[in-house]
């Protein structure tokens, strides 16, 4: 399925807002969306939430024969998967132009910058070495996939631990995780990508663009930097877009400071994950999913509020019933959901507390009786009166009644057709 084309009004709105220093989501031009990093129960599982863009990376390893050109080094393989779950225009099993771009930029930022010590992955020269594979899965696409995929891949590599290996002569013994502690990978530095959307022929640069901003921009500038403010990769894409040297230097300064903050955030998330595992009360990605169920949209919040305020008196009079409580239980690394019933709750706990009021704009329409004596609610219609004059002796009054949900284009076309055919009531 092809991607839904962007309308001219949407594109012009984004461009005009950027020129005025405003963005659709209320951020400044150099502000990044909220970033959340979580890790799974398995080693090397990392999930990154960048705004509404969600990417998950999983690292695995296997023993392979090293390349003849690099006999004393291991191998690093990066693969990106995109499915229709992330966006309707993605095809399962086929990356497309955007998927290939994300895969190549992640490889250039992580693999080509040699942030992983590949020599430490060698077991026997020219015979056996570890092959580390990073599988990146795009779960939801809402813009800036490159930054989210790079952060997820780097977080998964930092979190991953391979099995320990010993040599008995020329025999290789791979120990299980319960026999010996796994060995983490050797990370030399932490490279991350920062993306900028280019507007007005490269004169305006917007950090962390959304999907709407990416499609409205003239081009894109991607920079890969580490915590030492070293440039690892650089790419400028777009059809006929030019960018000044001063703009590139300004973007590099913003990206360097932001890269330091993101690396510190990643290290803090890794430290928190290690502390939770040491306590034995680690639930992995289940905790992040449990937190997301508490979030509600504005529409659902309004529905809950009106429902609670309408039935508040009835619920307060009812007798208390059993309340089902759930909690996460971690038993030897297996996370389960334990359910219990509590019948000792008081009536005060059973009262529904209404949510804070939500401002809802209502449009008042004229009520017209359609002559239906049934128990159904009266239909609220929109009444339009149009008077036309075609000469002194040809005056007509046109009365139209529309449903409130009828579009303005439908009303306009209907009125035009009736007036052109000569319908209406003589004045």
QUIDAUR-V298255 format. One record per helix or strand of 3 or more residues. SS is the DSSP state (H for helix, E for strand). FROM is the first residue (numbers start at 1). TO is the last residue. If there is no record, write none. Layout:
ss & from & to
SS & FROM & TO
SS & FROM & TO
//
This chain:
ss & from & to
H & 8 & 19
E & 35 & 39
E & 45 & 50
E & 53 & 64
E & 75 & 82
H & 96 & 111
H & 118 & 121
E & 122 & 124
E & 128 & 140
H & 145 & 159
E & 165 & 168
E & 171 & 174
E & 192 & 199
E & 204 & 207
H & 211 & 216
E & 219 & 225
E & 231 & 238
H & 245 & 279
H & 285 & 292
H & 298 & 310
H & 312 & 317
E & 323 & 331
E & 334 & 342
H & 347 & 350
E & 380 & 389
E & 395 & 403
H & 408 & 420
//
